[in-house]
Amino acid sequence: QVQLVESGGGLVQPGGSLRLSCAASGSTFSLNVMGWYRQAPGKQRELVAGITSLGSTNYADSVKGRFTISRDNAKKTVYLQMNSLKPEDTAVYYCNVRGTVYSYDYWGQGTQVTVSS
């Protein structure tokens, strides 16, 4: 059984920064993709950033140059550094881990990020 616990969300002013963390507990196979998704009220959940076990990354166009995803495989933790935050970044952010060799898919409970003056 795998559980993902997000932390680091909160209220921040436009232009500010936050760092989200997501720690996996339980057993996971080493070959996987960890990612961050977000969902705003009335909108579909969308991919923000993803990172493979070997460090390959991808980002939504809307966050390129502002957000950085990273992971610590020993700690089974993925991070999302968010800089130059905009009001449109306001959403619930969800952590995800998906197996790339063995099939599994787990989600965290979500953490609220609010960007407002």
C-alpha positions in Angstrom: 0.0 0.0 0.0 1.3 3.4 -1.0 0.3 6.7 0.4 1.3 10.1 -0.9 1.2 13.1 1.5 1.6 16.6 0.1 2.6 19.6 2.1 3.7 23.2 1.5 0.6 24.8 0.2 -0.8 28.0 1.5 -1.6 31.6 0.7 1.0 33.7 -1.1 1.0 37.1 -2.8 1.5 37.4 -6.6 5.2 37.2 -7.4 5.9 35.1 -4.3 7.2 31.5 -4.0 6.2 28.2 -2.5 7.7 24.8 -2.4 5.5 21.8 -2.4 6.6 18.4 -1.1 5.1 15.0 -1.6 6.5 12.0 0.3 5.6 8.4 -0.6 5.2 5.8 2.1 5.0 2.1 1.6 6.5 0.0 -1.2 7.0 1.4 -4.7 8.9 0.0 -7.6 11.8 2.2 -8.5 10.9 2.8 -12.2 8.1 5.3 -12.1 7.0 8.8 -12.9 6.1 11.3 -10.2 4.2 14.4 -11.0 2.1 17.3 -9.9 -1.3 18.1 -11.2 -3.7 20.9 -10.3 -7.4 21.5 -10.4 -9.1 24.9 -10.0 -12.9 25.2 -9.4 -14.9 24.5 -12.5 -11.8 23.3 -14.4 -10.4 19.9 -15.3 -7.4 18.5 -13.5 -4.2 19.3 -15.5 -0.6 18.2 -15.5 1.7 20.8 -14.1 5.0 18.9 -14.1 6.4 15.4 -14.2 9.7 13.7 -13.5 10.9 10.2 -14.2 13.1 8.0 -11.9 16.0 9.0 -14.1 15.4 12.7 -13.9 13.7 13.5 -17.2 11.2 16.4 -16.7 8.3 18.0 -18.5 6.2 21.0 -17.7 3.0 22.7 -18.7 3.7 25.7 -20.9 2.0 27.9 -18.4 4.6 27.2 -15.7 7.8 26.8 -17.8 10.5 29.1 -16.4 8.7 29.6 -13.1 8.3 26.1 -11.6 10.9 23.4 -11.1 10.2 19.8 -10.3 12.8 17.6 -8.6 12.9 14.3 -6.7 14.9 12.5 -4.1 14.7 8.8 -4.9 16.2 7.7 -1.5 13.5 9.7 0.3 10.8 8.8 -2.2 9.9 12.4 -2.3 9.0 14.8 -5.1 9.2 18.6 -4.9 7.7 21.5 -6.8 9.4 24.8 -6.5 7.0 27.5 -7.6 8.4 31.0 -8.2 6.8 34.1 -9.7 3.4 32.9 -8.7 0.3 34.3 -10.5 -3.3 34.4 -9.4 -4.1 31.9 -12.2 -1.9 29.4 -10.4 -4.5 29.1 -7.6 -5.7 25.5 -7.4 -5.6 22.4 -5.4 -2.3 20.7 -6.2 -2.1 16.9 -6.3 0.9 14.6 -6.2 0.8 11.5 -8.3 3.1 8.4 -8.8 2.7 6.1 -11.7 4.6 2.9 -12.4 6.3 2.6 -15.8 7.2 -1.1 -15.7 4.7 -2.4 -13.2 1.3 -0.9 -13.3 0.2 1.3 -10.4 -1.2 4.7 -9.9 -1.5 6.6 -6.7 -2.7 10.1 -5.7 -2.2 12.3 -2.8 -5.0 14.1 -1.0 -4.2 17.5 -2.4 -2.9 20.8 -1.0 -4.4 24.2 -1.6 -2.3 26.9 -3.2 -3.9 30.4 -3.3 -2.2 33.3 -5.0 -3.9 36.6 -4.1 -3.3 40.1 -2.8 
